[in-house]
Amino acid sequence: MMEILAYSHQSKATQELFLSDFLQTVKDLTLTLSTFLPVVSINNDSKDQSDFSIRLKMYNEVQRCFLTVGLVYPDDLFLFLVNKCKVKEETLTFGGLCVLKHLLPRLFEA
């Protein structure tokens, strides 16, 4: 949001261009995060232990992706996760809480 305020002294055309780029970035970010979130839930749901190390590696990589996004877009990521925690779908709520649990100590250090 601070980026938008930084462009307030620019011409109207420049502001509109920046705003359209910003909104497209938010849409892309939401799509990406919506794709990653179920992976966190699925990995914790599985009862099959035969491929545990593969699932753990995938879980850790997805969490690392969330951390990277959180370092660049902390407010947007937080709002996304809080909104997912409010939905009635249990897997998305669980996934959102797992990501928040993972991110809080790491983003606090950054």
Contacts in CASP RR format, 6 or more apart in sequence:
PFRMAT RR
TARGET T0000
AUTHOR 0000-0000-0000
METHOD contacts of the structure
MODEL  1
MMEILAYSHQSKATQELFLSDFLQTVKDLTLTLSTFLPVVSINNDSKDQS
DFSIRLKMYNEVQRCFLTVGLVYPDDLFLFLVNKCKVKEETLTFGGLCVL
KHLLPRLFEA
1 75 0 8 1.000
3 18 0 8 1.000
3 22 0 8 1.000
4 18 0 8 1.000
4 19 0 8 1.000
4 22 0 8 1.000
7 14 0 8 1.000
7 15 0 8 1.000
7 18 0 8 1.000
7 19 0 8 1.000
8 15 0 8 1.000
10 18 0 8 1.000
26 76 0 8 1.000
29 69 0 8 1.000
29 73 0 8 1.000
29 76 0 8 1.000
29 80 0 8 1.000
30 80 0 8 1.000
32 69 0 8 1.000
33 66 0 8 1.000
33 69 0 8 1.000
33 77 0 8 1.000
33 80 0 8 1.000
36 62 0 8 1.000
36 65 0 8 1.000
36 66 0 8 1.000
37 84 0 8 1.000
37 92 0 8 1.000
37 95 0 8 1.000
37 96 0 8 1.000
37 99 0 8 1.000
38 91 0 8 1.000
38 92 0 8 1.000
38 95 0 8 1.000
39 58 0 8 1.000
39 59 0 8 1.000
39 62 0 8 1.000
40 59 0 8 1.000
40 62 0 8 1.000
40 63 0 8 1.000
40 95 0 8 1.000
40 96 0 8 1.000
40 98 0 8 1.000
40 99 0 8 1.000
41 91 0 8 1.000
41 92 0 8 1.000
41 94 0 8 1.000
41 95 0 8 1.000
41 98 0 8 1.000
42 91 0 8 1.000
43 55 0 8 1.000
43 56 0 8 1.000
43 58 0 8 1.000
43 59 0 8 1.000
43 62 0 8 1.000
44 59 0 8 1.000
44 94 0 8 1.000
44 95 0 8 1.000
44 98 0 8 1.000
45 91 0 8 1.000
46 55 0 8 1.000
63 99 0 8 1.000
63 102 0 8 1.000
66 77 0 8 1.000
66 99 0 8 1.000
66 102 0 8 1.000
66 103 0 8 1.000
67 102 0 8 1.000
67 103 0 8 1.000
67 106 0 8 1.000
67 107 0 8 1.000
69 77 0 8 1.000
70 77 0 8 1.000
70 103 0 8 1.000
70 107 0 8 1.000
71 107 0 8 1.000
71 110 0 8 1.000
74 107 0 8 1.000
77 103 0 8 1.000
81 96 0 8 1.000
81 99 0 8 1.000
81 100 0 8 1.000
84 92 0 8 1.000
84 93 0 8 1.000
84 95 0 8 1.000
84 96 0 8 1.000
85 93 0 8 1.000
85 96 0 8 1.000
85 97 0 8 1.000
85 100 0 8 1.000
86 93 0 8 1.000
87 93 0 8 1.000
END
